[in-house]
Amino acid sequence: MATFINSKALFQLLLIPCLLLYSSIAFSSSSIDASMHTNNWAVLVCTSRFWFNYRHMANTLSLYRTVKRLGIPDERIILMLADDMACNTRNKYPAQVFNNENHRLNLYGDNVEVDYRGYEVTVENFLRVLTGRHETAVPRSKRLLSDEGSHILLYMTGHGGDEFLKFQDSEELQSHDLADVVKQMKEKHRFKELLIMVDTCQAATLFNQLQSPGVLAIGSSMKGENSYSHHLDSDVGVSVVDRFTYYTLAFFERLTIYDNASLSSLFSSYNPSMLMSTAYYRRDLYQQLLEEVPVTDFFGSVMETIHTDAAYRALSRKNSDRFEAQMSLDQSVNHEERRTLINVNDQDEIHNINTEGQEGASKCPWSTFYSKMQKIENVDSLVNYGLVAMLPFLAFSTWLFQ
């Protein structure tokens, strides 16, 4: 009887660590999934109207071109332009916008998709984009469909002052409005990290009310300072780019999508003597070290890499890959040859599956379990295996206590 009691006590001691291990693995898997960076978005806003604000539209289109070149697709860019300088009657170069007097690059090319233009660019629509509170008639192309794994770049340019930014020269976005919308975004899990970049006069004051974690903000000027244009285009007749945006573009023109330049290198590249103002960045709400964060975490794309043991093993697991293989096959062979090759491929896959099944049947259960454990692709699968393995122990424990 004493031996039976001791065995029950021993089993209880062994069961408790197993339960603790399972709970810790489940917690770590959920925390890993919650903190994973999965996609990038960009919201680019020009808030100014009228021909003499040509440079603000050029600023926004320049950033639009940059983030597209670094890999963010159009479907993840919200572009808001308060006026159409390209079609303005004063424009000497119709349907063209330049950010340099050499006119080498037309920013308003064939691949510009403007989501909000003209009088659609209002404070209300701006807040609706960020919070996702749209009317049902608003198409998906005008929505910020971000999630808790998103890194968002929010770029704004126009005329500003002490804790405000003008929209359409008729209404203002206050610093507390920006702080409130960022707080709502955080509570609704609409971003993992947010970078706010503002090119206006006294831009840094717009960040005074921010309180949400995971937010990094940089402005072109501090309180009491102006944000100046870079140069005048005598042919166009107005200034074509602001200094802060000009030197931001100069930094990115040296980079490709595969470069590992950090946010720290970007921020340290701003020279106050060249800007004629002091670039200010607020980082107290941002947990990461700027030296360890690549600029492509906000200005570029996130590419998924699938690691496989064999070159063609993924074809039997991924329907999308097989579809792509068949599409390439369509371009290289005729219909009869293609049908023959597909049948051969199907037979090869069936043969491989049968071979693996025969090998698995000849192995002992522990070897089969071990081989499956080696193929686990994420932590959730490990948790499921652990839960299944614990069921016999729980059943045996229940039988002992009866």
C-alpha positions as CSV (number, residue, x, y, z in Angstrom):
1,M,0.0,0.0,0.0
2,A,2.8,2.4,0.8
3,T,4.5,1.6,-2.5
4,F,1.3,2.4,-4.3
5,I,1.0,5.8,-2.5
6,N,4.6,6.6,-3.2
7,S,4.1,5.8,-6.9
8,K,1.1,8.2,-7.0
9,A,3.1,10.9,-5.3
10,L,6.0,10.4,-7.7
11,F,3.6,10.6,-10.6
12,Q,2.1,13.8,-9.3
13,L,5.6,15.3,-9.0
14,L,6.3,14.3,-12.6
15,L,3.0,15.6,-13.9
16,I,3.4,19.1,-12.5
17,P,6.5,20.0,-14.5
18,C,4.9,18.7,-17.6
19,L,1.9,21.0,-17.1
20,L,4.2,23.9,-16.4
21,L,6.3,23.2,-19.5
22,Y,3.2,23.0,-21.7
23,S,1.8,26.3,-20.3
24,S,5.2,28.1,-20.9
25,I,5.4,26.8,-24.4
26,A,1.9,27.9,-25.2
27,F,2.6,31.4,-23.7
28,S,5.8,31.8,-25.6
29,S,4.2,30.8,-28.9
30,S,1.4,33.3,-28.5
31,S,3.9,36.1,-27.6
32,I,6.1,35.2,-30.6
33,D,3.1,35.4,-32.9
34,A,1.9,38.7,-31.4
35,S,5.3,40.4,-31.8
36,M,6.1,39.2,-35.4
37,H,6.6,41.9,-38.0
38,T,4.7,40.7,-41.1
39,N,4.0,43.6,-43.4
40,N,4.7,47.3,-44.2
41,W,2.3,50.1,-45.0
42,A,2.9,53.8,-46.0
43,V,0.5,56.7,-45.6
44,L,1.8,59.7,-47.5
45,V,-0.1,63.0,-47.1
46,C,0.3,66.4,-48.9
47,T,-2.0,68.8,-47.1
48,S,-1.5,72.0,-49.2
49,R,-3.4,73.5,-52.1
50,F,-2.5,76.2,-54.6
51,W,0.3,76.5,-57.1
52,F,2.9,78.2,-54.8
53,N,2.8,75.0,-52.7
54,Y,4.1,72.9,-55.6
55,R,7.0,71.7,-53.5
56,H,4.7,69.9,-51.0
57,M,3.2,67.8,-53.7
58,A,6.7,67.1,-55.1
59,N,7.8,66.1,-51.5
60,T,5.0,63.5,-51.2
61,L,5.5,62.1,-54.7
62,S,9.2,61.8,-54.1
63,L,8.6,59.7,-50.9
64,Y,6.0,57.7,-52.9
65,R,8.5,56.8,-55.5
66,T,11.1,55.9,-52.9
67,V,9.0,53.5,-50.9
68,K,7.8,51.8,-54.1
69,R,11.4,51.4,-55.3
70,L,12.3,49.8,-52.0
71,G,9.5,47.3,-52.3
72,I,6.3,48.5,-50.8
73,P,3.5,47.8,-53.4
74,D,0.8,50.3,-54.4
75,E,-1.9,48.2,-52.6
76,R,-0.1,49.0,-49.3
77,I,0.4,52.7,-49.9
78,I,-2.3,55.4,-49.2
79,L,-1.5,58.5,-51.2
80,M,-3.3,61.7,-50.4
81,L,-2.7,64.8,-52.6
82,A,-4.6,68.0,-51.8
83,D,-4.1,69.5,-55.2
84,D,-3.2,68.4,-58.8
85,M,-0.1,70.5,-59.8
86,A,0.4,68.3,-62.8
87,C,-2.8,69.6,-64.5
88,N,-2.6,73.1,-63.2
89,T,-2.9,75.7,-66.0
90,R,0.3,77.4,-64.7
91,N,2.4,74.3,-65.2
92,K,4.8,74.8,-68.1
93,Y,5.2,71.0,-68.3
94,P,1.6,69.5,-68.4
95,A,1.1,66.1,-66.6
96,Q,4.6,66.3,-65.1
97,V,5.9,67.1,-61.7
98,F,9.6,67.5,-60.9
99,N,11.6,67.7,-57.6
100,N,14.8,69.1,-59.3
101,E,15.5,71.9,-61.7
102,N,17.3,69.4,-64.1
103,H,13.9,67.8,-64.9
104,R,15.5,64.4,-65.2
105,L,12.8,62.6,-63.2
106,N,9.0,63.0,-63.8
107,L,7.4,62.1,-60.5
108,Y,4.0,62.1,-62.0
109,G,4.6,59.1,-64.3
110,D,2.5,56.3,-65.5
111,N,2.5,54.4,-62.2
112,V,1.1,56.9,-59.8
113,E,-2.1,55.8,-58.0
114,V,-3.7,58.6,-56.0
115,D,-6.2,57.4,-53.4
116,Y,-7.4,60.8,-52.1
117,R,-7.1,63.9,-54.2
118,G,-8.3,67.5,-54.0
119,Y,-11.1,68.2,-51.6
120,E,-11.1,64.5,-50.5
121,V,-8.0,65.4,-48.4
122,T,-9.6,66.5,-45.2
123,V,-8.8,66.0,-41.5
124,E,-11.9,63.8,-41.3
125,N,-10.8,61.5,-44.1
126,F,-7.3,61.4,-42.7
127,L,-8.5,60.2,-39.3
128,R,-10.8,57.7,-40.9
129,V,-8.0,56.2,-42.9
130,L,-5.9,55.7,-39.8
131,T,-8.6,54.4,-37.6
132,G,-10.3,52.3,-40.3
133,R,-13.8,53.8,-39.6
134,H,-15.0,54.1,-43.2
135,E,-18.4,54.2,-44.7
136,T,-19.4,50.9,-46.4
137,A,-19.1,52.4,-49.9
138,V,-15.3,53.2,-49.5
139,P,-13.3,50.7,-51.6
140,R,-10.5,48.6,-50.2
141,S,-8.0,50.5,-52.2
142,K,-8.7,53.6,-50.0
143,R,-8.4,51.7,-46.7
144,L,-5.4,51.1,-44.4
145,L,-5.8,47.4,-43.9
146,S,-3.0,47.0,-41.4
147,D,-2.9,44.7,-38.4
148,E,-0.9,44.0,-35.2
149,G,2.1,42.9,-37.3
150,S,2.3,46.0,-39.4
151,H,5.0,48.7,-39.6
152,I,3.5,51.9,-40.8
153,L,5.3,55.0,-42.2
154,L,3.2,58.1,-41.9
155,Y,4.6,61.0,-43.8
156,M,3.0,64.5,-43.8
157,T,4.1,67.7,-45.5
158,G,2.5,71.1,-45.7
159,H,2.2,74.3,-43.6
160,G,2.3,73.9,-39.8
161,G,2.8,75.8,-36.6
162,D,2.9,75.3,-32.9
163,E,1.2,71.9,-32.4
164,F,-0.9,72.1,-35.6
165,L,-0.8,71.2,-39.3
166,K,-3.0,72.9,-41.9
167,F,-5.2,70.9,-44.3
168,Q,-6.4,72.7,-47.5
169,D,-5.6,76.0,-45.9
170,S,-9.0,75.8,-44.2
171,E,-8.8,73.4,-41.3
172,E,-6.1,72.1,-38.9
173,L,-4.9,68.8,-37.4
174,Q,-4.0,69.5,-33.8
175,S,-1.3,67.6,-31.9
176,H,-3.9,66.1,-29.5
177,D,-5.9,64.9,-32.6
178,L,-2.8,63.0,-33.8
179,A,-2.1,61.6,-30.3
180,D,-5.7,60.4,-30.0
181,V,-5.8,58.7,-33.4
182,V,-2.5,57.0,-32.7
183,K,-3.9,55.8,-29.4
184,Q,-7.0,54.4,-31.1
185,M,-4.8,52.6,-33.7
186,K,-2.8,51.0,-30.9
187,E,-5.8,49.9,-29.0
188,K,-7.3,48.4,-32.2
189,H,-4.1,46.5,-33.0
190,R,-3.6,48.4,-36.3
191,F,0.2,48.6,-36.0
192,K,3.2,47.0,-34.3
193,E,5.5,50.0,-34.9
194,L,4.7,53.4,-36.3
195,L,7.1,56.0,-37.8
196,I,5.8,59.5,-38.1
197,M,7.8,61.8,-40.4
198,V,6.6,65.5,-40.7
199,D,8.1,68.2,-43.0
200,T,6.5,71.5,-41.8
201,C,7.4,74.5,-39.8
202,Q,7.7,73.7,-36.1
203,A,7.1,70.0,-37.0
204,A,8.4,68.7,-33.7
205,T,5.6,70.3,-31.7
206,L,3.1,68.0,-33.4
207,F,4.5,65.1,-31.4
208,N,4.1,66.7,-27.9
209,Q,0.9,64.8,-27.0
210,L,1.9,61.3,-28.2
211,Q,1.8,58.6,-25.5
212,S,1.3,55.3,-27.3
213,P,4.2,52.7,-27.2
214,G,5.9,51.6,-30.4
215,V,5.8,55.1,-31.9
216,L,8.9,56.8,-33.4
217,A,8.6,60.4,-34.6
218,I,10.9,62.8,-36.6
219,G,10.2,66.3,-37.6
220,S,12.1,68.8,-39.9
221,S,12.2,71.6,-37.4
222,M,11.8,72.4,-33.7
223,K,9.5,74.9,-32.0
224,G,10.1,78.4,-33.3
225,E,11.9,77.2,-36.4
226,N,10.8,77.2,-40.0
227,S,11.2,74.5,-42.6
228,Y,12.7,75.9,-45.7
229,S,12.6,75.0,-49.4
230,H,15.8,73.7,-51.1
231,H,15.9,75.5,-54.5
232,L,13.8,77.4,-57.0
233,D,13.1,76.1,-60.5
234,S,13.1,79.2,-62.8
235,D,11.2,77.3,-65.5
236,V,8.4,76.1,-63.2
237,G,8.5,79.4,-61.4
238,V,8.3,78.1,-57.8
239,S,10.4,76.0,-55.3
240,V,10.2,72.3,-56.2
241,V,11.3,70.5,-53.0
242,D,11.8,71.2,-49.3
243,R,15.3,70.9,-47.7
244,F,14.4,68.1,-45.2
245,T,12.7,65.9,-47.8
246,Y,15.6,66.7,-50.3
247,Y,18.2,65.4,-48.0
248,T,16.0,62.4,-47.0
249,L,15.8,61.5,-50.7
250,A,19.6,62.0,-51.1
251,F,20.1,59.4,-48.3
252,F,17.7,56.8,-49.9
253,E,19.0,57.2,-53.4
254,R,22.2,55.5,-52.3
255,L,20.3,52.5,-51.0
256,T,18.8,49.4,-52.5
257,I,16.2,47.1,-51.0
258,Y,18.9,44.8,-49.7
259,D,21.0,47.4,-47.8
260,N,21.0,47.3,-44.1
261,A,21.3,51.1,-43.3
262,S,19.8,51.8,-39.9
263,L,17.4,54.5,-38.7
264,S,20.2,55.9,-36.7
265,S,22.3,56.5,-39.8
266,L,19.3,58.2,-41.4
267,F,18.7,60.5,-38.5
268,S,22.3,61.4,-38.1
269,S,22.6,62.3,-41.8
270,Y,20.6,65.5,-41.2
271,N,22.9,68.5,-41.0
272,P,21.4,71.5,-39.3
273,S,23.5,73.9,-41.4
274,M,22.2,72.3,-44.6
275,L,18.6,72.1,-43.4
276,M,18.7,75.6,-41.9
277,S,16.7,74.1,-39.1
278,T,17.1,71.3,-36.4
279,A,15.7,67.9,-37.2
280,Y,14.2,66.5,-34.1
281,Y,13.2,62.9,-33.4
282,R,11.3,61.6,-30.4
283,R,12.2,58.0,-29.4
284,D,11.1,57.7,-25.7
285,L,8.0,55.7,-26.9
286,Y,10.1,53.4,-29.1
287,Q,11.6,50.3,-27.5
288,Q,14.1,49.3,-30.2
289,L,17.7,50.6,-30.6
290,L,17.8,52.8,-33.6
291,E,21.2,51.3,-34.5
292,E,19.6,47.9,-34.9
293,V,16.5,48.9,-36.9
294,P,17.0,48.9,-40.7
295,V,15.3,51.7,-42.6
296,T,13.6,49.1,-44.8
297,D,11.6,48.1,-41.7
298,F,9.5,51.2,-42.5
299,F,10.5,52.4,-46.0
300,G,10.8,49.0,-47.7
301,S,9.2,45.6,-47.9
302,V,9.0,42.4,-45.8
303,M,9.9,39.4,-47.9
304,E,9.0,35.9,-46.8
305,T,11.7,33.2,-47.3
306,I,10.7,29.6,-47.2
307,H,13.5,27.2,-46.3
308,T,13.2,23.6,-47.7
309,D,15.4,20.6,-47.4
310,A,15.2,19.7,-51.1
311,A,15.0,21.9,-54.1
312,Y,11.6,20.5,-55.3
313,R,10.0,19.3,-52.1
314,A,7.9,22.4,-51.8
315,L,6.0,21.6,-55.0
316,S,4.1,18.7,-53.3
317,R,3.1,20.9,-50.3
318,K,2.3,24.3,-51.9
319,N,-0.6,24.5,-54.3
320,S,0.5,28.0,-55.2
321,D,4.0,26.9,-56.3
322,R,2.5,24.1,-58.4
323,F,0.2,26.6,-60.1
324,E,3.2,28.8,-60.9
325,A,5.1,25.8,-62.3
326,Q,2.1,24.9,-64.5
327,M,1.9,28.6,-65.7
328,S,5.6,28.5,-66.7
329,L,4.9,25.1,-68.4
330,D,2.1,26.8,-70.4
331,Q,4.6,29.1,-72.0
332,S,7.2,26.5,-73.0
333,V,5.3,23.5,-74.4
334,N,2.2,22.8,-76.3
335,H,-1.1,21.3,-74.9
336,E,-0.4,17.6,-75.6
337,E,3.1,17.7,-74.2
338,R,2.0,19.7,-71.2
339,R,-0.7,17.1,-70.3
340,T,1.8,14.3,-70.6
341,L,4.3,16.1,-68.3
342,I,1.7,16.9,-65.7
343,N,0.6,13.3,-65.6
344,V,4.2,12.2,-65.1
345,N,4.7,14.7,-62.3
346,D,1.5,13.5,-60.6
347,Q,2.8,9.9,-60.7
348,D,6.1,11.0,-59.3
349,E,4.4,12.7,-56.4
350,I,2.2,9.7,-55.7
351,H,5.3,7.4,-55.8
352,N,7.2,9.7,-53.4
353,I,4.2,9.7,-51.0
354,N,4.0,5.9,-51.1
355,T,7.7,5.5,-50.6
356,E,7.6,7.8,-47.5
357,G,4.6,5.8,-46.2
358,Q,6.4,2.5,-46.6
359,E,9.5,3.9,-44.9
360,G,7.4,5.2,-42.0
361,A,5.6,1.9,-41.6
362,S,9.0,0.1,-41.2
363,K,10.2,2.4,-38.5
364,C,9.3,2.1,-34.8
365,P,6.8,4.6,-33.4
366,W,9.5,6.6,-31.6
367,S,11.5,7.0,-34.8
368,T,8.4,8.2,-36.7
369,F,7.6,10.7,-33.9
370,Y,11.2,11.9,-33.9
371,S,11.2,12.4,-37.7
372,K,7.9,14.4,-37.5
373,M,9.4,16.5,-34.7
374,Q,12.3,17.5,-37.0
375,K,9.8,18.8,-39.6
376,I,7.9,21.1,-37.3
377,E,7.7,24.5,-38.8
378,N,6.4,26.6,-35.9
379,V,5.9,26.5,-32.2
380,D,2.2,25.9,-32.4
381,S,2.8,22.5,-33.9
382,L,5.1,21.7,-31.0
383,V,2.4,22.6,-28.5
384,N,-0.1,20.4,-30.3
385,Y,2.3,17.4,-30.2
386,G,2.9,18.1,-26.5
387,L,-0.8,18.2,-25.7
388,V,-1.4,14.9,-27.5
389,A,1.6,13.2,-25.7
390,M,0.2,14.3,-22.3
391,L,-3.2,12.7,-22.8
392,P,-2.0,9.1,-21.8
393,F,-0.4,10.5,-18.7
394,L,-3.6,12.4,-17.7
395,A,-5.7,9.2,-18.3
396,F,-3.3,7.2,-16.2
397,S,-3.5,9.8,-13.4
398,T,-7.3,9.7,-13.4
399,W,-7.2,5.9,-13.1
400,L,-4.8,6.1,-10.1
401,F,-7.0,8.4,-8.1
402,Q,-10.2,6.4,-8.6
